[in-house]
């Protein structure tokens, strides 16, 4: 039975029709990530019910801390997953198992270091996030609890990536679903019944992640996966470590730079009032539904690209890229239409403040223009990571965040105020879509050509 399941997963990676394979790998992830959207929105929703817009703003201000944890998880998760998929494509299951075990070890070590460093510099971190007099205490309370539970947040994220790398997509979303359900149940209990307010929201998030991580671990312990962590590989070897960090570092820098841009964005928004920060936070959380859709397709495409690159099946890689870009763009356009029509009503689900609703609707209707472009950028970047080509992924990251978005954010804010600030990201993503697709398609074409040239 286990061999039959293994063969079915390999068939999806190697022979399934490209469009069907993209949907098959991506849709379950999107379903799981939709649950993750609820995970993010649940805290925002229940904090909104307290009718305290400063606590609502604090949840948004604290979000970059979660992004840093995701970045560190992504470094290990993406690096290890890329190598695992390529090893499976090259039929080297022993090295794949060594890589998986190294991924587990590094995730635990990184989470312990993150918690210790974060708590040591907690006051400075909260100040740097842009918290003001009305939001500082709430932000500090939320961040402290999130840092203490960093092992669960980072483990939940990384372990899901490991499962996806071997084609176990359905298993990987179970952790997301379990974590979100636990969070949804605990939020009202901790926030209102126990009177913990924003501290209760943070604690529910940590416990939810712990439940999600536990669900992923159970799959490995039950023997339902192709690979399992092995005790004799507990100390990672240098070649595996080098490959994980070579691919993983650019992936983590994407999230770290996104976090830095988020902090810059929040610090600029504070100049328009702390309630504007609250409004932007709600709008950005709603927009995360679109973000998770494209991330789901990109993450689903990643093992497909990695496996076929390892197998040197370049025509299939091109077909997967074409289908993936078409599917993600059409899906995001449909979602953009919904946001454009129902923006005030959607924002109004989280607050009764007329100012927050008006500003949030304005933010959502401007930022929604990233959706037709950003999915393709993410898909190209993750494809380079899957192929073990971090330099190209790093180039996309630097161009997108450091050389385009942050400078445009500062320049357009100075020239046109809040309206200019909100325009910076759509302009960035439109430019990067063309550049990213051209770069990836050219790379695959060149690799295909080189493989046909006789070696001297």
ZIMO-V977197 format. One line per field, one symbol per residue. phi: phi as a letter, one per 30 degrees, with the letter a starting at -180 (. if undefined). psi: psi as a letter, one per 20 degrees, with the letter a starting at -180 (. if undefined). burial: 1 if it has 24 or more other C-alpha atoms within 12 Angstrom, else 0. Layout:
phi: ???
psi: ???
burial: ???
This chain:
phi: .ddddddddddddcbeeedddddddddeddeddddddeeddeedddddddicddddddddddeeddddddddddeddddddddddddddcicdddddddeddddddddddddddddddddcedddddddjdcedcddddddddedddecddddddddddddddddciddddddddddeddddddddeddddcdcidhdddddddddddddddddddddddddidcdcbdbddcdcdddddedddddddeddddedddddddddeeddddedcjdddddddddddddddeddddddddddddedddddddddhcdeddddddddddddddddddddddddddceddddddcacddddddddddddddddddddcddddddddddddddicdddddddddddcdccddddeddddddbiedddddedededddddddddddddddddddddddcdddd
psi: gghggghhghgghhiqpgghggghhgghhgghhhhhghghhgggghhhiiknihhghhhghihhghhgghghhhgggggghghgghghhjlmhghghhggghggghggghhggggggghhkgghggghijpahiiggggggghgggghkhhgghgggghhggghhjjmghhhighgggggggghghghgggggikichhhgghhgghghgggghgghhgghijjqhqqqphijhoqqhhggghghghhghghhghghggghgggghhghhijqhhhggghggghgghhghghghhggghhhghgggghghikmhhhggggggggggghggghhghhggghgkgghghiiiqiphgggggggggghghiihgihhghggggghghghikmhgghhggggggghifggghggghghhjbhgghiiggggghgghgggggggghhgggghgghiippp.
burial: 000000001101111001111111111111111111111111111111110111111111111111111111111111111111111110000011111111111111011101100110010011111111001111111111111111111111111111111111111111111111111111110110000111111111111111111111101100011111100010010001101111111111111111111111111111001111111111111111111111111111111111111111111111111111111110111011001100110111111110111111111111111111111111111111111111011111111111011111110110000111111111111111111110111011000000000000
